[in-house]
């Protein structure tokens, strides 16, 4: 049983998200600072463990005023919750080069189980995605808009493009 520790290469990796805004358009953004590891068992990938820490202060939608508001108490509250954490508890090999990664995501002091579908491998990198409901993490702020509906969608699409190094 050979276990090897791989680290996320932040210079070649991206953590991106999008959320519906004003019913039609989307706001796209990313986190610029993060770290993580994949302790992989080359004999049995299902016993491997992935952990990541994202610096919530590095949140960016390329709109400084909006970013500062979202980092504040109505959303991320980065003073109290500076990090977003993930730890896998199950990795399920699926079809060739596809994994189902189940684990706990902790945002704003609230942890919920999520499922990531990942394509690729530790040597070549992975692309993983999931959808989460921001309200499951107590990110509840919203505003009713004149046209009906709410300013910010509840569903957040997450896309990870991760390269690893030994």
N, C-alpha and C positions, 0 to 999 in steps of 0.2 A: 504494500500500500504506500505509494509515493505521493506525499502531499507537497505541493509547491505553492508558495505565496506570490501572487501577482499583484501589482499596484496599478491603480488608475493613472494613466499618463495625462495630466490635465492640459498639456500643450496640444494634444491631439484629440481631445474629447470634448463633447458638448452636452449640456443638460438644458433642454428647451421645453417650452410649454406654450399652449395657446388656450384662450378662453373667449367665449362669445361676449361681445360688447355691443350694447344698444340694439339687441335682438338680431342683427344681421352681420355686422363686421366682427372681426376677431382681433384681439390684442395678442401679439406674439412676444415672447420674452425668453430670458435665459438666466441661469445662475453662472457667474463667472469664476467662483472659487469653490472647489470641492476636492475631496480626497476619498480614497476607498481602496479596498482590497478584495481579492478573490482567492481564498484558500481552496485550491482545487485538488481533488483526489483524482489522479489520472486513471486509477483503476475503477472508480465509481463516482462519476460526476454528481450523482444524487446526494452524496454525503458532503459535498463542497459547501462553503459558506461565503456569501458576499456581504460586505458591509460598506456603507458609504456615509459620509458626513458632508453636508452642503452648508456653506456659509450663507445664511439668509440675508446678510447685509450686502451680498453681491448680486441680489435680485436686480434685473434690468429689463425695462421695456423700451429703452432709448428715449424715455420721456421723464426727465429728472423730477418734475413736479409730481407726476403720478407715482413714480418709484418711491419718493420720500413718503407719500401718503400711505402706500401699501406696506412700507416698512414700519409704519406707525402702529398705534394701539388698535385701530379698527381692523387690521388684517394680521400681519406677521408679528407685530409687537417684538421687534428684534432686540430691544433692550432686555426683555425677559426671556425670550426664546431665540437666541442668536443662531442656532443650528437646526437643520432638518436632518433627521437620521433615518437610515434604512438598514435592516438586517434580515437576510433571508432565513427562512426556517425549513424550506423545501425547494429543491431544484429537480424538476422532472424533465428528463430527456424526451423529446417528442420525435418528429421526423428529422431527417438529416440536418444537422446544424441548427436545430430549433429547440429552445428550452422554454419551459414554463417556470418562472421564478416566483415563488410565493414568499412573502415576508411582511414584516411590519414597518410601516412608514410612520414616522413621528413628526408632526408639524404642529407648531403652536401648543406644545405640551400634550397633544392628543395622538395616541398611536392607534392605527387601524391596519388590518391586514389588506394587502393589495396583491394583485397578480400582474406580473410583467411577462409579456411574450417577447422573447429575444431570439434573434437570428445571428448566426456567426459562431465564433469560438474565442477562447482566451488568446490564442496566438494571432489571429487576424483581426480581432475586435468584434464587438457586438453592436447591434442596433436593437433597442428594446423600446416598447411602448406600452402605455396603459392609459386608462381614464379614471379619474378620481372625482368625487363630489367634494368640493371645497368645504361645504357645510359639515361634512363628516369630521372635519378637523377644526371645527369651531371658527371658521373664517366666514362669518355670517353677514357682514355688512352688505347692504344693497340699497338701491334707491329706485323707487317707482318712477318710470318715465311717462311723459305726457301721452305718447302713442299707445300706452298700455304695455305691460311687461316690466321687466327689471333691467337696470343698467348693466349688471354683470351676471353672466351665466353661472350656473352652479357646477357644470361639468368642465373639468380641466383636462385637456389632452397633454400627456407627458411623452416626450421623445428623447431618448438617450442614445448618443453615439459615443461609444466608449472604446478606447484603445488601452491595452495593458502593457506593462513592462515588468521585468523581474527585478 
